[in-house]
Amino acid sequence: MTNNQNISMMYPLVAAAAALDHPVATATTIGGTKGQVLATARVLSATRELSDCLARPDVTLQQVMSRIDRKNSAAAEFTRCVGAQWPL
């Protein structure tokens, strides 16, 4: 994948990541190989779980650390599959 393809692929990913903060998200099409799309879905899900966890008033440090580990693992998989760092 060329650098231009990496950059053009980041725009929909950033839009999808921004949708995490908005309950009513606009439809976003994410293209790529099956591995890239699955890695994107996993890192979006892990990022959302971490965000939701941090918003809860009764959260424990262990719960937060577990969500951070999962998000970091998904972000590393995303970087391997897509060739770009996860922005969140």
C-alpha atoms as one frame of an Amber mdcrd trajectory, in Angstrom:
protein
   0.000   0.000   0.000   1.428   3.394  -0.962   1.573   6.420   1.321  -1.181
   8.113  -0.685  -3.437   5.114  -0.137  -2.664   5.202   3.599  -3.524   8.888
   3.786  -6.723   8.574   1.757  -7.794   5.671   3.944  -7.283   7.707   7.127
 -10.041  10.215   6.329 -12.894   7.706   6.688 -11.202   6.222   9.749 -10.944
   9.594  11.462 -14.604  10.228  10.623 -15.515   6.862  12.120 -13.460   7.624
  15.227 -15.158  11.011  15.582 -18.492   9.209  15.491 -17.573   7.592  18.809
 -18.406  10.850  20.556 -21.711  11.297  18.761 -24.562   8.853  19.399 -26.088
   9.604  16.005 -23.259   8.943  13.585 -23.385   9.514   9.888 -22.880   6.512
   7.651 -19.247   5.992   6.771 -17.899   3.559   4.232 -14.585   1.983   5.085
 -12.746   0.255   2.280  -9.787  -2.041   2.293  -8.979  -5.679   2.606 -10.979
  -7.909   4.915  -8.135  -7.787   7.456  -8.001  -3.987   7.354 -11.753  -3.649
   7.828 -11.776  -6.151  10.713  -8.824  -4.423  12.383 -10.645  -1.096  12.050
 -13.834  -2.534  13.542 -11.893  -4.038  16.456 -10.012  -0.860  17.288 -13.196
   1.232  17.033 -14.974  -1.165  19.371 -12.094  -1.219  21.861 -11.820   2.576
  21.803 -15.556   2.917  22.410 -15.439   0.423  25.296 -12.610   2.393  26.911
 -14.504   5.652  26.467 -17.672   4.169  27.976 -15.687   2.678  30.854 -14.061
   6.018  31.670 -17.471   7.718  31.695 -18.874   5.400  34.387 -18.728   6.750
  37.948 -18.199   3.300  39.535 -15.286   2.157  37.369 -12.267   0.516  38.993
  -8.639   0.954  38.024  -8.475  -2.713  37.027 -11.390  -2.262  34.610  -9.753
   0.797  33.044  -6.391  -0.953  32.705  -8.051  -3.948  31.067  -9.795  -1.693
  28.515  -6.543   0.204  27.842  -4.700  -3.058  27.209  -7.426  -4.220  24.817
  -7.417  -0.887  22.969  -3.620  -0.867  22.692  -3.642  -4.424  21.362  -6.320
  -3.546  18.790  -4.386  -0.395  17.830  -1.225  -2.462  17.271  -3.184  -4.876
  15.059  -4.610  -1.878  13.176  -1.096  -0.524  12.577   0.097  -3.899  11.292
  -2.881  -4.288   8.927  -3.319  -0.725   7.715   0.190   0.660   7.966  -0.855
   3.773   9.870  -1.100   4.503  13.591  -4.512   4.600  15.243  -5.166   8.309
  15.994  -6.951   7.791  19.325
